Amino acid sequence: MSGSEAPVNPSVSEATLLETTSGTLLGGRIVYHQFTKGYRTGIEPVLLAAFVPAKKGDHVLEAGSGAGAGLLCLSQRIADISGIGLEADTQMAEIGVQNFLSNRRDKLRMICARVPAIPKELRHLAPGANGRFHHALANPPWHPYNSSRSPDSRRSLALSAPEEGWHSWIGALARWVLPGGTLNLALPTTAIDEACIALRHAGCGSIILAPLWPKAGRSSKIALLRATLGGRSGFRLTAGLVLHEEDGRFTPSAEAVLRHGMALAV
């Protein structure tokens, strides 16, 4: 979901029917189109992509893919991955397809679908022979379904959780992951306890939590969470990542991820 910081470097607006802007991700390595108004990409999908422990040739599923920032950043770091993004907003999904084409990512695809209602035909479109994935990632809607809605319909769709909450997202994604594969989530810290319970109910373990600290000594409001389907190891709390120096600049560690496409070490 969108945050207060934008890793996209905006350029001159393009007068298109969908009113998009053209910018870049990862210090110019990725060309990135997105809507001029409404929902805008923040740093969360870039950080989440850096957190996924994918390897060359893996198959990846992203829920709530937006304009494709997460899959694009992951495919920039890891060669030869295949990925499918699920996006409920039809026009947003079209922008994602445009981004995949602009960056020559012929192994990335976009499907219009709203989690947890993942279409069964995904099994026939998935790269793996058994229709399941090595990794899943999601930056799910954070706002409770009954909270005040944004007047912008696109932003409301992107930010409002389903009535049944995050349990449905996590359970749905777990059913599409191979045993030993991982689920990777970007969540507000207030949702971590609920998410951990949902992951356990979905048969996941070996949970790793990586807090994102706004500055040294400040409380974390967003965290990255990883679990392994069938994992048996205990819970691990990592040092996470400090995003900003006192003067507001990104820390060297954050720059390595957001600008240079490095993995987020845990």
C-alpha beads as a LAMMPS data file, in Angstrom:
LAMMPS data file: protein, C-alpha beads

266 atoms
265 bonds

1 atom types
1 bond types

-500.0 500.0 xlo xhi
-500.0 500.0 ylo yhi
-500.0 500.0 zlo zhi

Masses

1 110.0

Atoms # bond

1 1 1 0.000 0.000 0.000
2 1 1 1.053 3.551 -0.462
3 1 1 3.094 5.235 2.228
4 1 1 4.263 8.750 2.928
5 1 1 7.561 8.308 1.105
6 1 1 7.722 7.767 -2.649
7 1 1 10.672 5.908 -4.223
8 1 1 9.381 6.864 -7.657
9 1 1 11.176 9.752 -9.325
10 1 1 8.432 11.688 -11.150
11 1 1 8.988 13.279 -14.538
12 1 1 6.747 15.398 -16.758
13 1 1 3.112 14.257 -16.780
14 1 1 1.940 12.422 -19.863
15 1 1 -1.396 13.535 -21.305
16 1 1 -2.885 10.086 -21.660
17 1 1 -6.460 8.931 -21.312
18 1 1 -5.591 7.295 -17.995
19 1 1 -3.726 10.390 -16.722
20 1 1 -0.460 8.698 -15.814
21 1 1 3.014 9.916 -14.992
22 1 1 6.256 8.256 -16.016
23 1 1 9.023 7.851 -13.454
24 1 1 11.592 5.328 -12.294
25 1 1 12.256 2.828 -9.523
26 1 1 15.559 1.602 -8.082
27 1 1 17.556 4.636 -9.075
28 1 1 16.435 4.601 -12.698
29 1 1 16.796 0.873 -13.316
30 1 1 13.042 0.444 -13.832
31 1 1 10.697 2.612 -15.894
32 1 1 7.466 3.022 -13.939
33 1 1 4.088 4.436 -14.971
34 1 1 1.352 5.154 -12.451
35 1 1 -1.769 7.266 -12.110
36 1 1 -1.291 10.989 -11.597
37 1 1 -3.953 11.167 -8.874
38 1 1 -5.396 8.845 -6.263
39 1 1 -3.399 5.840 -5.125
40 1 1 0.378 6.319 -5.576
41 1 1 3.154 3.805 -5.034
42 1 1 5.130 4.179 -1.806
43 1 1 8.267 2.489 -0.538
44 1 1 6.539 -0.600 0.858
45 1 1 6.435 -2.726 -2.338
46 1 1 10.097 -1.914 -3.036
47 1 1 11.133 -2.970 0.474
48 1 1 8.889 -6.037 0.346
49 1 1 10.462 -7.162 -2.934
50 1 1 13.894 -6.871 -1.316
51 1 1 12.672 -9.082 1.543
52 1 1 11.475 -12.050 -0.562
53 1 1 14.074 -14.890 -0.491
54 1 1 13.590 -15.822 -4.147
55 1 1 16.191 -17.558 -6.288
56 1 1 16.800 -17.690 -10.028
57 1 1 13.990 -19.508 -11.807
58 1 1 11.464 -19.287 -8.936
59 1 1 7.747 -18.671 -9.475
60 1 1 6.208 -15.796 -7.507
61 1 1 2.626 -14.677 -6.828
62 1 1 1.804 -11.134 -5.713
63 1 1 -1.610 -10.149 -4.334
64 1 1 -2.717 -6.545 -4.655
65 1 1 -0.010 -5.923 -7.222
66 1 1 -1.051 -2.381 -8.125
67 1 1 0.981 -1.126 -11.080
68 1 1 3.518 -3.921 -10.609
69 1 1 6.244 -2.257 -8.517
70 1 1 6.848 -5.300 -6.311
71 1 1 7.270 -7.826 -9.106
72 1 1 9.338 -5.401 -11.174
73 1 1 11.783 -4.755 -8.319
74 1 1 12.025 -8.452 -7.461
75 1 1 12.690 -9.389 -11.091
76 1 1 15.391 -6.703 -11.255
77 1 1 17.221 -8.302 -8.328
78 1 1 16.648 -11.966 -9.192
79 1 1 17.223 -13.172 -12.727
80 1 1 14.745 -15.363 -14.573
81 1 1 11.880 -15.358 -12.088
82 1 1 8.316 -15.858 -13.317
83 1 1 5.607 -13.845 -11.610
84 1 1 1.859 -13.255 -11.640
85 1 1 0.284 -10.191 -10.092
86 1 1 -3.337 -10.103 -8.893
87 1 1 -4.997 -6.683 -8.986
88 1 1 -8.671 -5.812 -8.409
89 1 1 -8.566 -2.437 -10.192
90 1 1 -8.871 -3.148 -13.922
91 1 1 -7.240 0.097 -15.051
92 1 1 -4.459 -0.281 -12.487
93 1 1 -3.823 -3.788 -13.817
94 1 1 -3.574 -2.328 -17.335
95 1 1 -0.891 0.092 -16.114
96 1 1 0.923 -2.885 -14.583
97 1 1 0.897 -4.694 -17.924
98 1 1 2.281 -1.551 -19.561
99 1 1 5.069 -1.448 -16.972
100 1 1 5.962 -5.080 -17.571
101 1 1 6.154 -4.436 -21.312
102 1 1 8.143 -1.207 -20.909
103 1 1 10.755 -3.071 -18.878
104 1 1 10.764 -6.166 -21.115
105 1 1 9.568 -8.467 -18.360
106 1 1 8.057 -11.169 -20.534
107 1 1 7.824 -13.595 -17.595
108 1 1 5.573 -11.293 -15.556
109 1 1 1.797 -11.329 -15.982
110 1 1 -1.161 -9.485 -14.470
111 1 1 -4.610 -10.923 -13.682
112 1 1 -7.605 -8.873 -12.594
113 1 1 -8.757 -10.470 -9.316
114 1 1 -9.629 -9.363 -5.786
115 1 1 -8.128 -11.456 -2.988
116 1 1 -9.317 -13.651 -1.312
117 1 1 -11.391 -14.589 -4.382
118 1 1 -8.475 -15.903 -6.431
119 1 1 -9.773 -17.327 -9.736
120 1 1 -9.329 -21.078 -10.193
121 1 1 -7.938 -20.538 -13.683
122 1 1 -4.794 -19.168 -12.038
123 1 1 -3.721 -22.794 -11.608
124 1 1 -3.580 -23.182 -15.390
125 1 1 -1.744 -19.878 -15.853
126 1 1 0.848 -20.416 -13.121
127 1 1 4.344 -21.253 -14.390
128 1 1 4.813 -24.320 -12.195
129 1 1 3.565 -27.736 -13.312
130 1 1 1.373 -28.062 -10.208
131 1 1 0.038 -24.510 -10.361
132 1 1 1.624 -23.401 -7.078
133 1 1 4.340 -20.876 -6.342
134 1 1 7.668 -20.794 -4.506
135 1 1 6.830 -17.461 -2.898
136 1 1 3.868 -15.164 -2.383
137 1 1 3.996 -11.519 -1.391
138 1 1 1.362 -8.960 -0.501
139 1 1 1.101 -5.435 0.769
140 1 1 -2.545 -5.903 1.801
141 1 1 -5.087 -3.179 2.575
142 1 1 -4.410 -1.769 6.011
143 1 1 -7.588 0.129 6.868
144 1 1 -10.461 -1.833 8.491
145 1 1 -13.417 -2.276 6.155
146 1 1 -15.686 -0.169 8.416
147 1 1 -13.301 2.778 8.762
148 1 1 -13.829 6.076 6.957
149 1 1 -13.396 5.595 3.208
150 1 1 -11.401 7.837 0.933
151 1 1 -13.610 9.805 -1.490
152 1 1 -11.276 8.627 -4.262
153 1 1 -12.659 5.239 -5.367
154 1 1 -9.281 3.903 -6.526
155 1 1 -7.591 4.827 -3.262
156 1 1 -10.476 3.370 -1.260
157 1 1 -10.203 0.061 -3.139
158 1 1 -6.445 -0.094 -2.555
159 1 1 -6.546 0.736 1.157
160 1 1 -9.727 -0.873 2.527
161 1 1 -9.431 -4.407 3.890
162 1 1 -12.171 -6.964 3.187
163 1 1 -14.758 -7.421 5.923
164 1 1 -13.221 -10.732 6.999
165 1 1 -9.847 -9.041 7.539
166 1 1 -6.282 -10.211 6.891
167 1 1 -7.032 -13.828 7.786
168 1 1 -8.731 -14.277 4.428
169 1 1 -5.782 -12.796 2.505
170 1 1 -3.245 -14.967 4.295
171 1 1 -5.314 -18.154 4.047
172 1 1 -5.946 -17.612 0.337
173 1 1 -2.279 -16.995 -0.452
174 1 1 -1.094 -19.980 1.595
175 1 1 -3.170 -22.316 -0.584
176 1 1 -1.133 -21.244 -3.623
177 1 1 2.323 -21.715 -2.091
178 1 1 4.449 -24.848 -2.346
179 1 1 5.430 -26.629 0.897
180 1 1 8.627 -24.981 2.044
181 1 1 7.722 -21.815 0.156
182 1 1 7.269 -18.443 1.814
183 1 1 4.564 -15.845 2.393
184 1 1 5.927 -12.302 2.641
185 1 1 3.818 -9.410 3.931
186 1 1 4.180 -5.677 4.556
187 1 1 1.865 -4.725 7.411
188 1 1 1.279 -2.048 10.037
189 1 1 2.818 -3.147 13.331
190 1 1 -0.645 -3.043 14.912
191 1 1 -1.624 -5.993 12.679
192 1 1 1.366 -8.243 13.396
193 1 1 -0.259 -10.259 16.177
194 1 1 -3.360 -10.971 14.055
195 1 1 -1.194 -11.823 11.048
196 1 1 0.931 -14.284 13.035
197 1 1 -2.199 -16.075 14.252
198 1 1 -3.521 -16.235 10.683
199 1 1 -0.200 -17.584 9.414
200 1 1 -0.213 -20.346 12.028
201 1 1 -3.795 -21.268 11.129
202 1 1 -2.738 -21.454 7.469
203 1 1 -0.038 -24.008 8.302
204 1 1 2.895 -21.593 8.260
205 1 1 5.759 -21.346 10.737
206 1 1 9.387 -20.189 10.966
207 1 1 8.090 -16.611 11.173
208 1 1 10.566 -13.761 10.690
209 1 1 9.718 -10.161 11.611
210 1 1 11.739 -7.233 10.246
211 1 1 10.599 -3.852 11.647
212 1 1 11.027 -0.736 9.523
213 1 1 12.236 2.063 11.794
214 1 1 11.502 5.639 10.573
215 1 1 14.640 6.854 12.373
216 1 1 16.927 5.421 15.049
217 1 1 15.106 5.477 18.375
218 1 1 11.652 5.945 16.803
219 1 1 8.816 3.440 17.038
220 1 1 8.166 1.216 14.056
221 1 1 4.788 1.630 12.350
222 1 1 5.381 -0.756 9.447
223 1 1 7.036 -4.169 9.453
224 1 1 7.860 -6.953 7.026
225 1 1 6.724 -10.439 7.972
226 1 1 7.806 -13.744 6.432
227 1 1 6.578 -17.261 7.147
228 1 1 7.339 -20.646 5.605
229 1 1 4.547 -23.050 4.668
230 1 1 5.135 -26.046 6.915
231 1 1 7.997 -24.283 8.727
232 1 1 8.841 -25.558 12.216
233 1 1 11.458 -23.088 13.449
234 1 1 10.695 -20.595 16.200
235 1 1 9.785 -16.937 15.783
236 1 1 12.690 -14.616 14.876
237 1 1 12.800 -10.868 15.474
238 1 1 15.481 -9.247 13.310
239 1 1 17.158 -5.854 13.584
240 1 1 15.074 -4.681 10.646
241 1 1 15.958 -1.524 8.754
242 1 1 16.376 2.099 9.837
243 1 1 15.030 4.187 6.965
244 1 1 16.162 7.757 7.679
245 1 1 18.987 9.729 9.213
246 1 1 18.136 12.537 11.634
247 1 1 18.247 15.056 8.781
248 1 1 15.660 13.068 6.802
249 1 1 18.009 11.507 4.254
250 1 1 17.776 7.777 3.638
251 1 1 20.335 5.766 5.590
252 1 1 23.025 3.964 3.561
253 1 1 21.267 0.652 4.258
254 1 1 17.940 2.020 3.002
255 1 1 19.647 3.532 -0.064
256 1 1 21.158 0.143 -0.876
257 1 1 17.661 -1.340 -1.067
258 1 1 15.594 1.539 -2.487
259 1 1 18.097 2.944 -4.990
260 1 1 20.482 0.087 -5.756
261 1 1 18.156 -2.927 -5.610
262 1 1 20.005 -4.873 -2.926
263 1 1 18.310 -7.561 -0.841
264 1 1 17.098 -6.657 2.641
265 1 1 19.299 -8.817 4.833
266 1 1 17.718 -10.601 7.793

Bonds

1 1 1 2
2 1 2 3
3 1 3 4
4 1 4 5
5 1 5 6
6 1 6 7
7 1 7 8
8 1 8 9
9 1 9 10
10 1 10 11
11 1 11 12
12 1 12 13
13 1 13 14
14 1 14 15
15 1 15 16
16 1 16 17
17 1 17 18
18 1 18 19
19 1 19 20
20 1 20 21
21 1 21 22
22 1 22 23
23 1 23 24
24 1 24 25
25 1 25 26
26 1 26 27
27 1 27 28
28 1 28 29
29 1 29 30
30 1 30 31
31 1 31 32
32 1 32 33
33 1 33 34
34 1 34 35
35 1 35 36
36 1 36 37
37 1 37 38
38 1 38 39
39 1 39 40
40 1 40 41
41 1 41 42
42 1 42 43
43 1 43 44
44 1 44 45
45 1 45 46
46 1 46 47
47 1 47 48
48 1 48 49
49 1 49 50
50 1 50 51
51 1 51 52
52 1 52 53
53 1 53 54
54 1 54 55
55 1 55 56
56 1 56 57
57 1 57 58
58 1 58 59
59 1 59 60
60 1 60 61
61 1 61 62
62 1 62 63
63 1 63 64
64 1 64 65
65 1 65 66
66 1 66 67
67 1 67 68
68 1 68 69
69 1 69 70
70 1 70 71
71 1 71 72
72 1 72 73
73 1 73 74
74 1 74 75
75 1 75 76
76 1 76 77
77 1 77 78
78 1 78 79
79 1 79 80
80 1 80 81
81 1 81 82
82 1 82 83
83 1 83 84
84 1 84 85
85 1 85 86
86 1 86 87
87 1 87 88
88 1 88 89
89 1 89 90
90 1 90 91
91 1 91 92
92 1 92 93
93 1 93 94
94 1 94 95
95 1 95 96
96 1 96 97
97 1 97 98
98 1 98 99
99 1 99 100
100 1 100 101
101 1 101 102
102 1 102 103
103 1 103 104
104 1 104 105
105 1 105 106
106 1 106 107
107 1 107 108
108 1 108 109
109 1 109 110
110 1 110 111
111 1 111 112
112 1 112 113
113 1 113 114
114 1 114 115
115 1 115 116
116 1 116 117
117 1 117 118
118 1 118 119
119 1 119 120
120 1 120 121
121 1 121 122
122 1 122 123
123 1 123 124
124 1 124 125
125 1 125 126
126 1 126 127
127 1 127 128
128 1 128 129
129 1 129 130
130 1 130 131
131 1 131 132
132 1 132 133
133 1 133 134
134 1 134 135
135 1 135 136
136 1 136 137
137 1 137 138
138 1 138 139
139 1 139 140
140 1 140 141
141 1 141 142
142 1 142 143
143 1 143 144
144 1 144 145
145 1 145 146
146 1 146 147
147 1 147 148
148 1 148 149
149 1 149 150
150 1 150 151
151 1 151 152
152 1 152 153
153 1 153 154
154 1 154 155
155 1 155 156
156 1 156 157
157 1 157 158
158 1 158 159
159 1 159 160
160 1 160 161
161 1 161 162
162 1 162 163
163 1 163 164
164 1 164 165
165 1 165 166
166 1 166 167
167 1 167 168
168 1 168 169
169 1 169 170
170 1 170 171
171 1 171 172
172 1 172 173
173 1 173 174
174 1 174 175
175 1 175 176
176 1 176 177
177 1 177 178
178 1 178 179
179 1 179 180
180 1 180 181
181 1 181 182
182 1 182 183
183 1 183 184
184 1 184 185
185 1 185 186
186 1 186 187
187 1 187 188
188 1 188 189
189 1 189 190
190 1 190 191
191 1 191 192
192 1 192 193
193 1 193 194
194 1 194 195
195 1 195 196
196 1 196 197
197 1 197 198
198 1 198 199
199 1 199 200
200 1 200 201
201 1 201 202
202 1 202 203
203 1 203 204
204 1 204 205
205 1 205 206
206 1 206 207
207 1 207 208
208 1 208 209
209 1 209 210
210 1 210 211
211 1 211 212
212 1 212 213
213 1 213 214
214 1 214 215
215 1 215 216
216 1 216 217
217 1 217 218
218 1 218 219
219 1 219 220
220 1 220 221
221 1 221 222
222 1 222 223
223 1 223 224
224 1 224 225
225 1 225 226
226 1 226 227
227 1 227 228
228 1 228 229
229 1 229 230
230 1 230 231
231 1 231 232
232 1 232 233
233 1 233 234
234 1 234 235
235 1 235 236
236 1 236 237
237 1 237 238
238 1 238 239
239 1 239 240
240 1 240 241
241 1 241 242
242 1 242 243
243 1 243 244
244 1 244 245
245 1 245 246
246 1 246 247
247 1 247 248
248 1 248 249
249 1 249 250
250 1 250 251
251 1 251 252
252 1 252 253
253 1 253 254
254 1 254 255
255 1 255 256
256 1 256 257
257 1 257 258
258 1 258 259
259 1 259 260
260 1 260 261
261 1 261 262
262 1 262 263
263 1 263 264
264 1 264 265
265 1 265 266
